[in-house]
Amino acid sequence: MLTAARVTPSWRGRTKIKKYGSERNYLLQYRYGITEDDFERMLARQGGLCAICQAVPGTFVDHCHATGRVRGVLCFNCNNGLGHFTDNLVLLELAALYLEGEVLWPEFVVLPEGRGDSPVAPSRTYHLSRRYRVRHEDVERMISAQHGLCVVCWDRPPEHVDHCHRSGAVRQVLCLPCNTGIGQFRDDPGGGAAGAFLCGGDGRGFR
């Protein structure tokens, strides 16, 4: 059994290379239905750059999780940013408005359950004061003013203090996906670029 376990992977690897030309070509065809040549053509059409930010090289194949359609080649950050916003055009637009300083307050919200009064860890107090120059009480007031919800998606509880990476100014308190997604897009309010990409903006995709 030990011998078989060691031999099988290399045999499979040789079979893949023989049939598909390379392990990478096999994975591209298996996951996305495209070849290495298709990938290189898409990347060349994008000028070798990420289809969204157009600032760094494109390295990751992006596809629609609903249809399987390949849309383009993205950098790590933009690919992950779309994932955190679940390819949702409305959320991307709300995030872009938020970064421009405009929060769209809903007419009504479904209030979450009370968070309760749990003791504050000394490490959190230190982290808030050291990194954001705010106190735990300040954060709690912000969360209360936000009705206990993230001000981008208005769907999940806020867990992370969001701040401008250029000025250091604290903006609001966001949920993990929205906070991380905004960070992946490098605090760029051009969420419209991501939205245009999702709509086929630059935007021809592969199929």
VEXFI-940814 format. One record per residue: residue in one letter; residue number from 1; x negated, y, z negated of N, C-alpha, C in turn. Coordinates in Angstrom, 3 decimals, padded with zeros to 6 digits. Example, Ala and Ser with C-alpha at 12.3 -4.5 7.8 and 13.67 -1.06 7.14 Angstrom:
# residues 2
- A;1;-013.190;-005.690;-007.800;-012.300;-004.500;-007.800;-013.200;-003.300;-007.800;
- S;2;-012.850;-002.250;-007.080;-013.670;-001.060;-007.140;-012.900;000.030;-007.870;
# end
This chain:
# residues 207
- M;1;-000.822;-001.210;000.000;000.000;000.000;000.000;-000.855;001.258;000.000;
- L;2;-001.931;001.248;-000.768;-002.798;002.417;-000.815;-003.411;002.684;000.552;
- T;3;-003.834;001.584;001.207;-004.449;001.735;002.530;-003.443;002.308;003.524;
- A;4;-002.193;001.794;003.488;-001.164;002.278;004.401;-000.863;003.756;004.158;
- A;5;-000.841;004.143;002.882;-000.532;005.528;002.549;-001.601;006.462;003.097;
- R;6;-002.833;006.001;003.139;-003.911;006.851;003.633;-003.947;006.887;005.159;
- V;7;-003.579;005.780;005.786;-003.681;005.695;007.241;-002.500;006.387;007.927;
- T;8;-001.295;006.278;007.343;-000.085;006.763;007.996;-000.145;008.245;008.375;
- P;9;-000.564;009.164;007.483;-000.577;010.572;007.867;-001.440;010.845;009.090;
- S;10;-002.628;010.246;009.169;-003.498;010.510;010.303;-002.897;009.928;011.582;
- W;11;-002.211;008.786;011.457;-001.554;008.201;012.628;-000.436;009.111;013.118;
- R;12;000.332;009.645;012.158;001.399;010.569;012.531;000.817;011.824;013.162;
- G;13;-000.279;012.295;012.567;-000.920;013.489;013.103;-001.392;013.281;014.532;
- R;14;-001.984;012.108;014.797;-002.465;011.827;016.155;-001.293;011.725;017.123;
- T;15;-000.183;011.151;016.660;001.002;011.025;017.509;001.562;012.391;017.868;
- K;16;001.635;013.294;016.869;002.142;014.642;017.114;001.270;015.385;018.118;
- I;17;-000.044;015.287;017.927;-000.960;015.979;018.826;-000.846;015.425;020.240;
- K;18;-000.717;014.089;020.338;-000.598;013.457;021.654;000.680;013.899;022.356;
- K;19;001.784;014.008;021.596;003.077;014.329;022.202;003.291;015.826;022.381;
- Y;20;002.858;016.619;021.384;003.148;018.056;021.406;001.939;018.941;021.679;
- G;21;000.747;018.367;021.672;-000.451;019.161;021.939;-001.150;019.652;020.695;
- S;22;-000.378;019.944;019.633;-000.968;020.389;018.371;000.081;020.302;017.274;
- E;23;-000.373;020.299;016.027;000.534;020.288;014.873;001.405;021.547;014.881;
- R;24;000.806;022.694;015.218;001.547;023.958;015.237;002.654;023.927;016.293;
- N;25;002.335;023.393;017.451;003.335;023.315;018.516;004.495;022.414;018.093;
- Y;26;004.163;021.330;017.389;005.201;020.426;016.884;006.121;021.152;015.914;
- L;27;005.531;021.909;014.961;006.331;022.612;013.960;007.202;023.697;014.597;
- L;28;006.658;024.412;015.581;007.443;025.445;016.262;008.642;024.838;016.981;
- Q;29;008.427;023.704;017.625;009.532;023.064;018.342;010.534;022.443;017.371;
- Y;30;010.014;021.854;016.291;010.887;021.197;015.323;011.760;022.208;014.574;
- R;31;011.146;023.334;014.158;011.882;024.309;013.341;012.687;025.308;014.170;
- Y;32;012.116;025.752;015.292;012.720;026.864;016.019;013.076;026.556;017.469;
- G;33;012.653;025.396;017.976;012.965;025.054;019.364;012.173;025.847;020.375;
- I;34;010.988;026.347;019.983;010.133;027.085;020.913;008.749;026.449;020.934;
- T;35;007.975;026.799;021.946;006.609;026.277;022.066;005.609;027.356;021.675;
- E;36;004.341;026.980;021.571;003.295;027.969;021.299;003.250;029.028;022.389;
- D;37;003.487;028.618;023.640;003.494;029.587;024.740;004.635;030.588;024.580;
- D;38;005.809;030.089;024.156;006.932;030.999;023.900;006.566;032.007;022.810;
- F;39;005.949;031.501;021.739;005.535;032.366;020.632;004.581;033.442;021.121;
- E;40;003.585;033.057;021.897;002.588;034.015;022.382;003.215;035.032;023.323;
- R;41;004.199;034.608;024.120;004.877;035.556;025.019;005.682;036.583;024.225;
- M;42;006.396;036.106;023.193;007.156;037.036;022.351;006.227;038.046;021.693;
- L;43;005.120;037.546;021.148;004.192;038.427;020.448;003.565;039.426;021.408;
- A;44;003.241;038.979;022.618;002.660;039.886;023.614;003.659;040.964;024.007;
- R;45;004.938;040.578;024.131;005.987;041.536;024.478;006.139;042.582;023.385;
- Q;46;005.814;042.208;022.133;005.874;043.147;021.003;004.560;043.907;020.834;
- G;47;003.647;043.743;021.750;002.360;044.417;021.643;001.474;043.828;020.568;
- G;48;001.769;042.579;020.178;000.976;041.912;019.160;001.347;042.308;017.738;
- L;49;002.340;043.208;017.599;002.692;043.747;016.285;004.043;043.224;015.816;
- C;50;004.271;043.364;014.509;005.569;043.010;013.904;006.677;043.768;014.623;
- A;51;007.775;043.083;014.942;008.877;043.694;015.694;009.626;044.753;014.895;
- I;52;009.467;044.782;013.572;010.179;045.777;012.764;009.296;046.977;012.435;
- C;53;008.237;046.749;011.680;007.411;047.885;011.242;006.443;048.354;012.328;
- Q;54;006.088;047.471;013.229;005.164;047.791;014.325;003.881;048.433;013.808;
- A;55;003.456;047.958;012.635;002.252;048.517;012.022;001.172;047.476;011.802;
- V;56;001.573;046.232;011.649;000.610;045.147;011.411;000.951;043.984;012.346;
- P;57;000.005;043.082;012.556;000.265;041.974;013.481;001.449;041.099;013.064;
- G;58;002.189;040.631;014.051;003.274;039.692;013.794;002.735;038.284;013.664;
- T;59;003.170;037.574;012.627;002.644;036.228;012.384;003.731;035.196;012.100;
- F;60;004.957;035.646;011.741;006.007;034.710;011.324;007.185;034.752;012.299;
- V;61;007.627;033.584;012.732;008.806;033.488;013.586;010.043;033.790;012.738;
- D;62;010.867;034.732;013.189;012.107;035.054;012.493;013.275;034.512;013.301;
- H;63;014.249;033.935;012.601;015.420;033.396;013.292;016.675;033.644;012.476;
- C;64;017.815;033.626;013.155;019.108;033.780;012.499;019.464;032.461;011.830;
- H;65;019.722;032.510;010.526;020.015;031.281;009.793;021.412;030.740;010.114;
- A;66;022.262;031.588;010.687;023.613;031.143;011.026;023.650;030.434;012.378;
- T;67;022.915;030.993;013.362;022.975;030.442;014.726;021.718;029.677;015.126;
- G;68;020.605;029.922;014.401;019.346;029.291;014.776;018.598;030.052;015.854;
- R;69;019.172;031.145;016.348;018.554;031.921;017.428;017.268;032.590;016.949;
- V;70;016.205;032.427;017.703;014.938;033.084;017.394;015.035;034.547;017.810;
- R;71;014.688;035.458;016.870;014.847;036.887;017.140;013.531;037.568;017.508;
- G;72;012.436;037.135;016.909;011.163;037.769;017.199;010.095;037.288;016.242;
- V;73;008.975;038.007;016.230;007.842;037.660;015.370;007.605;038.824;014.415;
- L;74;007.594;038.528;013.121;007.479;039.561;012.096;006.223;039.370;011.250;
- C;75;005.867;040.423;010.519;004.810;040.303;009.519;005.403;039.667;008.264;
- F;76;004.548;039.321;007.320;004.996;038.668;006.088;006.001;039.533;005.338;
- N;77;005.691;040.832;005.175;006.542;041.705;004.373;007.929;041.877;004.992;
- C;78;007.996;042.163;006.284;009.294;042.391;006.921;010.125;041.110;006.964;
- N;79;009.466;039.989;007.187;010.173;038.715;007.203;010.787;038.433;005.832;
- N;80;010.026;038.680;004.783;010.534;038.471;003.429;011.578;039.514;003.052;
- G;81;011.388;040.749;003.534;012.368;041.797;003.245;013.742;041.433;003.774;
- L;82;013.798;040.928;005.008;015.079;040.496;005.566;015.685;039.384;004.721;
- G;83;014.829;038.486;004.259;015.310;037.371;003.438;015.928;037.852;002.135;
- H;84;015.305;038.834;001.493;015.836;039.341;000.225;017.171;040.067;000.421;
- F;85;017.363;040.662;001.604;018.634;041.321;001.892;019.586;040.398;002.647;
- T;86;019.220;039.134;002.730;020.043;038.072;003.343;020.557;038.452;004.734;
- D;87;019.704;039.122;005.512;020.068;039.525;006.883;021.337;040.360;006.919;
- N;88;021.633;041.057;005.820;022.893;041.794;005.704;022.684;043.244;006.157;
- L;89;023.318;043.619;007.271;023.147;044.964;007.830;023.636;046.053;006.875;
- V;90;024.730;045.788;006.163;025.270;046.787;005.231;024.289;047.035;004.093;
- L;91;023.727;045.960;003.546;022.756;046.122;002.460;021.519;046.868;002.930;
- L;92;021.058;046.590;004.142;019.888;047.291;004.680;020.175;048.781;004.819;
- E;93;021.375;049.119;005.270;021.734;050.526;005.409;021.851;051.196;004.043;
- L;94;022.444;050.494;003.069;022.555;051.047;001.717;021.173;051.259;001.101;
- A;95;020.258;050.314;001.347;018.892;050.450;000.828;018.190;051.638;001.468;
- A;96;018.405;051.838;002.778;017.793;052.971;003.471;018.319;054.289;002.903;
- L;97;019.627;054.379;002.677;020.209;055.587;002.088;019.678;055.825;000.681;
- Y;98;019.557;054.747;-000.083;019.037;054.840;-001.452;017.634;055.432;-001.449;
- L;99;016.780;054.974;-000.529;015.410;055.471;-000.467;015.354;056.935;-000.030;
- E;100;016.397;057.372;000.655;016.468;058.787;001.042;017.103;059.638;-000.051;
- G;101;017.400;058.997;-001.197;017.926;059.737;-002.336;019.439;059.787;-002.412;
- E;102;020.119;058.985;-001.598;021.581;059.001;-001.584;022.119;057.664;-002.074;
- V;103;022.822;057.691;-003.192;023.465;056.496;-003.731;024.947;056.560;-003.409;
- L;104;025.459;055.540;-002.744;026.882;055.486;-002.427;027.628;054.834;-003.590;
- W;105;028.294;055.651;-004.392;029.018;055.134;-005.550;030.371;054.606;-005.080;
- P;106;030.682;053.361;-005.393;031.967;052.789;-004.958;033.135;053.405;-005.718;
- E;107;034.312;053.307;-005.103;035.508;053.850;-005.762;035.877;053.035;-006.987;
- F;108;035.595;051.752;-006.957;035.839;050.915;-008.143;034.836;049.761;-008.120;
- V;109;034.539;049.229;-009.280;033.628;048.098;-009.398;034.233;047.080;-010.351;
- V;110;033.822;045.841;-010.185;034.179;044.797;-011.140;033.097;044.775;-012.201;
- L;111;033.444;045.222;-013.385;032.453;045.356;-014.435;031.945;043.993;-014.881;
- P;112;030.630;043.866;-015.035;030.077;042.596;-015.509;030.349;042.407;-016.991;
- E;113;030.132;041.200;-017.471;030.296;040.937;-018.897;029.260;041.734;-019.686;
- G;114;029.614;042.053;-020.925;028.697;042.799;-021.775;027.361;042.096;-021.926;
- R;115;026.296;042.880;-021.953;024.963;042.313;-022.008;024.539;041.942;-023.423;
- G;116;025.240;042.471;-024.398;024.888;042.146;-025.779;023.671;042.931;-026.250;
- D;117;023.487;042.968;-027.546;022.356;043.687;-028.138;021.315;042.686;-028.611;
- S;118;020.385;042.384;-027.747;019.299;041.485;-028.124;018.076;042.314;-028.488;
- P;119;017.244;041.815;-029.392;016.058;042.575;-029.791;015.120;042.827;-028.608;
- V;120;014.514;043.998;-028.595;013.617;044.381;-027.509;012.207;043.907;-027.838;
- A;121;011.609;043.162;-026.927;010.255;042.657;-027.138;009.268;043.817;-027.108;
- P;122;008.289;043.824;-028.008;007.276;044.897;-027.998;006.573;045.016;-026.654;
- S;123;006.398;043.891;-025.963;005.712;043.927;-024.669;006.526;044.725;-023.647;
- R;124;007.865;044.639;-023.730;008.700;045.404;-022.793;008.600;046.894;-023.089;
- T;125;008.642;047.240;-024.354;008.505;048.645;-024.729;007.188;049.205;-024.218;
- Y;126;006.120;048.456;-024.398;004.796;048.890;-023.939;004.776;049.012;-022.422;
- H;127;005.351;048.009;-021.720;005.347;048.003;-020.261;006.109;049.196;-019.699;
- L;128;007.292;049.476;-020.257;008.101;050.588;-019.763;007.404;051.929;-019.967;
- S;129;006.813;052.112;-021.128;006.157;053.388;-021.411;004.858;053.540;-020.628;
- R;130;004.145;052.442;-020.472;002.852;052.490;-019.792;003.015;052.668;-018.278;
- R;131;003.935;051.892;-017.692;004.060;051.890;-016.236;004.998;052.972;-015.708;
- Y;132;006.126;053.187;-016.418;007.132;054.102;-015.877;007.329;055.359;-016.720;
- R;133;006.695;055.404;-017.879;006.831;056.553;-018.794;008.284;056.769;-019.212;
- V;134;008.966;055.674;-019.470;010.338;055.743;-019.986;010.449;054.816;-021.191;
- R;135;011.490;055.010;-021.974;011.749;054.155;-023.126;012.841;053.144;-022.784;
- H;136;012.946;052.122;-023.583;014.006;051.128;-023.393;015.370;051.796;-023.427;
- E;137;015.536;052.776;-024.328;016.810;053.477;-024.438;017.144;054.223;-023.153;
- D;138;016.120;054.784;-022.500;016.346;055.490;-021.234;016.865;054.531;-020.167;
- V;139;016.260;053.352;-020.107;016.672;052.357;-019.118;018.104;051.910;-019.394;
- E;140;018.432;051.698;-020.661;019.787;051.275;-021.017;020.822;052.331;-020.634;
- R;141;020.459;053.619;-020.775;021.370;054.690;-020.373;021.591;054.669;-018.856;
- M;142;020.509;054.432;-018.112;020.641;054.351;-016.658;021.557;053.199;-016.266;
- I;143;021.354;052.051;-016.902;022.176;050.875;-016.592;023.636;051.143;-016.925;
- S;144;023.874;051.809;-018.037;025.250;052.136;-018.433;025.891;053.075;-017.412;
- A;145;025.130;054.080;-016.935;025.644;055.014;-015.937;025.927;054.313;-014.620;
- Q;146;025.235;053.203;-014.376;025.435;052.414;-013.149;026.518;051.347;-013.339;
- H;147;027.250;051.415;-014.444;028.298;050.441;-014.762;027.748;049.022;-014.878;
- G;148;026.468;048.906;-015.229;025.877;047.591;-015.426;025.598;046.837;-014.136;
- L;149;025.513;047.580;-013.006;025.293;046.933;-011.713;024.166;047.609;-010.936;
- C;150;023.562;046.870;-010.046;022.541;047.400;-009.139;023.177;048.450;-008.230;
- V;151;022.518;049.610;-008.045;023.124;050.695;-007.264;022.925;050.546;-005.763;
- V;152;022.293;049.477;-005.312;022.199;049.229;-003.869;023.292;048.270;-003.428;
- C;153;023.325;047.077;-004.015;024.308;046.076;-003.584;025.617;046.133;-004.367;
- W;154;025.609;046.719;-005.576;026.769;046.771;-006.455;027.376;045.390;-006.675;
- D;155;026.509;044.408;-006.763;026.994;043.040;-006.876;026.330;042.266;-008.007;
- R;156;025.079;042.633;-008.330;024.321;041.878;-009.323;023.855;042.802;-010.446;
- P;157;023.582;042.238;-011.620;023.108;043.066;-012.737;021.717;043.617;-012.462;
- P;158;021.456;044.858;-012.860;020.131;045.454;-012.651;019.133;044.907;-013.667;
- E;159;017.981;044.512;-013.184;016.974;043.911;-014.058;015.619;044.606;-013.969;
- H;160;015.409;045.383;-012.899;014.077;045.938;-012.655;014.132;047.441;-012.423;
- V;161;013.289;048.168;-013.146;013.168;049.614;-012.949;012.516;049.851;-011.595;
- D;162;013.165;050.654;-010.776;012.619;050.979;-009.451;012.020;052.370;-009.488;
- H;163;010.849;052.516;-008.855;010.199;053.827;-008.845;009.562;054.073;-007.490;
- C;164;009.324;055.343;-007.197;008.644;055.737;-005.968;007.157;055.443;-006.133;
- H;165;006.602;054.682;-005.216;005.197;054.306;-005.329;004.254;055.459;-004.987;
- R;166;004.790;056.514;-004.371;003.947;057.668;-004.063;003.917;058.666;-005.215;
- S;167;005.101;059.002;-005.746;005.163;060.021;-006.798;005.194;059.430;-008.200;
- G;168;005.590;058.155;-008.304;005.720;057.531;-009.617;007.053;057.798;-010.277;
- A;169;007.922;058.613;-009.636;009.211;058.972;-010.233;010.132;057.754;-010.291;
- V;170;010.757;057.555;-011.445;011.722;056.469;-011.609;013.009;056.862;-010.889;
- R;171;013.556;055.910;-010.113;014.767;056.207;-009.355;016.007;055.649;-010.045;
- Q;172;016.131;054.327;-010.108;017.285;053.691;-010.743;016.828;052.319;-011.232;
- V;173;017.796;051.506;-011.634;017.516;050.128;-012.041;018.218;049.208;-011.043;
- L;174;017.459;048.284;-010.439;017.992;047.439;-009.365;017.942;045.966;-009.736;
- C;175;018.698;045.181;-008.985;018.606;043.722;-009.143;017.309;043.245;-008.495;
- L;176;016.940;042.019;-008.765;015.682;041.475;-008.240;015.630;041.461;-006.713;
- P;177;016.652;040.921;-006.000;016.556;040.899;-004.537;016.431;042.286;-003.911;
- C;178;017.231;043.254;-004.367;017.166;044.600;-003.786;015.839;045.279;-004.103;
- N;179;015.367;045.140;-005.335;014.101;045.748;-005.719;012.940;045.141;-004.924;
- T;180;012.932;043.826;-004.801;011.861;043.160;-004.074;011.955;043.445;-002.585;
- G;181;013.184;043.456;-002.041;013.353;043.736;-000.618;012.855;045.120;-000.251;
- I;182;013.170;046.112;-001.076;012.696;047.477;-000.844;011.171;047.522;-000.900;
- G;183;010.600;046.788;-001.845;009.147;046.732;-001.940;008.516;046.093;-000.721;
- Q;184;009.149;045.040;-000.202;008.610;044.366;000.983;008.603;045.293;002.186;
- F;185;009.602;046.174;002.275;009.639;047.145;003.372;008.818;048.395;003.056;
- R;186;008.009;048.299;001.990;007.053;049.361;001.631;007.740;050.703;001.354;
- D;187;008.922;050.649;000.712;009.672;051.871;000.375;009.947;052.723;001.605;
- D;188;010.020;052.111;002.770;010.267;052.853;004.009;011.766;052.986;004.230;
- P;189;012.297;054.219;004.246;013.728;054.385;004.449;014.179;054.017;005.856;
- G;190;013.243;053.634;006.694;013.614;053.230;008.049;014.210;051.846;008.069;
- G;191;015.110;051.569;007.114;015.802;050.291;007.139;016.589;050.141;008.427;
- G;192;016.795;051.293;009.102;017.468;051.241;010.384;016.687;050.427;011.391;
- A;193;015.360;050.415;011.260;014.544;049.623;012.180;014.839;048.145;011.991;
- A;194;014.992;047.737;010.729;015.331;046.340;010.454;016.742;046.043;010.943;
- G;195;017.657;047.003;010.749;019.022;046.815;011.212;019.092;046.697;012.726;
- A;196;018.321;047.556;013.407;018.295;047.503;014.870;017.743;046.167;015.341;
- F;197;016.742;045.683;014.618;016.156;044.390;014.975;017.191;043.277;014.843;
- L;198;017.950;043.283;013.735;018.966;042.257;013.523;020.057;042.325;014.587;
- C;199;020.330;043.537;015.090;021.357;043.694;016.119;020.806;043.415;017.516;
- G;200;019.536;043.056;017.590;018.930;042.807;018.891;018.308;044.055;019.457;
- G;201;018.008;045.005;018.557;017.517;046.319;018.944;016.300;046.318;019.796;
- D;202;015.204;045.767;019.286;014.009;045.969;020.089;013.861;044.896;021.117;
- G;203;014.467;044.172;021.072;015.440;043.424;020.375;015.945;042.405;021.313;
- R;204;015.145;041.787;022.165;015.749;040.825;023.067;015.738;039.431;022.483;
- G;205;014.864;039.162;021.506;014.787;037.823;020.945;014.291;036.844;021.988;
- F;206;014.394;035.578;021.677;013.896;034.561;022.611;015.005;034.022;023.488;
- R;207;016.188;033.790;022.858;017.280;033.190;023.636;018.511;034.079;023.567;
# end
